[in-house]
């Protein structure tokens, strides 16, 4: 039993004032992924049946490499934001904190690996 009033118990438990930024980032990455998705589908269709040398030459063009990197960054950022929402809504306690950290690390690591792979193929190293 508490001697505090109902108002006193909830003070300081309101909004963290960060929800709008998260919501906006999700929407921006979603719009970016839709636009980049059209490019990606067209790129896959144009490279159907191409051999490795043709594909690496295609990816070696600066515009294609840049759009591929933007696609990877947007996809992993969007995935991290979406998984964060799911974890925050359905997990509690220490598992929640550990899961949030694991998701952020995994998305960053996979995104960095993808970007470096594109750069390696594009540069020819």
Protein Blocks (a to p, Z undefined) as FASTA:
>chain_A
ZZbdfklmmgopacehlmmmmmmmmmmmmmmmmmmmmmmmmmmmmmgoiafklmmmmmmp
mklmmmmmmmmmmmmmmmmmmmmmmmmmmggcjllmmmmmmmmmmmmmmmmmmmmmmmmm
mnoZZ
